[in-house]
Amino acid sequence: MRRARVIAAHRAPGRLPIRVAAGDPVTLGERDSDWPQFVWTTLAQGLGGWIPAVLFDRDSGQATALSDYDTRELATEIGEVLILHSEQADWWWAENANGDSGWIPARAIEFIDENT
């Protein structure tokens, strides 16, 4: 596992996180202006969130999820040390010392050299 130190605090958005599973039908909308690899995704139940576009079988309109994804973001403070689990579209799924997990942008962390 990789470790990283938070160099820029991150706040999770106020909206509820959503989850998609492979095979779920969704509606894809606009691309995010700051993170163009993310597309606004609306579930059949009406909830929406930003999900990497590569996880769908088409670029817009009615689509099908190709894999599972959870939009939960991890709130962090500068100096925190995180365990990194996986990377997707310049974001890392990370876990803090309390065991909380979620996505954090790669630009908000620096990798810790395990050899020091």
C-alpha positions, 0 to 999 in steps of 0.5 A, a space after each residue: 500500500 502507498 501512503 501520502 501526506 495531505 498538502 491541501 485540505 479537502 472538503 467533501 461536497 454537501 450532497 449525498 454520495 451515490 453508488 453505481 454497480 456494473 450493469 446499472 442504467 444511468 443518464 449522463 449529462 455535462 462534463 465537469 469544467 475542473 475535472 473533464 474526465 468526470 460526467 454528471 451521472 443521474 441514477 434511476 432514483 433521481 440522485 446524481 453525482 460526478 463519476 469518471 466517464 470511462 466507467 460507462 458504455 457511452 459518452 452521454 445520454 442513457 448509458 450502462 455502468 461498466 464497473 462499480 463506483 462510489 462517489 464518497 469523498 474523504 474530508 482531510 486536513 493538511 498534514 494528515 497521513 493517508 493510506 492509498 488504495 486505488 487511483 481513478 481519473 486523478 483521484 485516490 481512494 484513501 483511508 485516514 487514521 480513523 478508518 474513514 475512506 473516500 476519494 481525494 484529488 491527487 493534487 491534494 496529496 504528496 506521496 511518502 517515500 517508504 524508504 525514509 
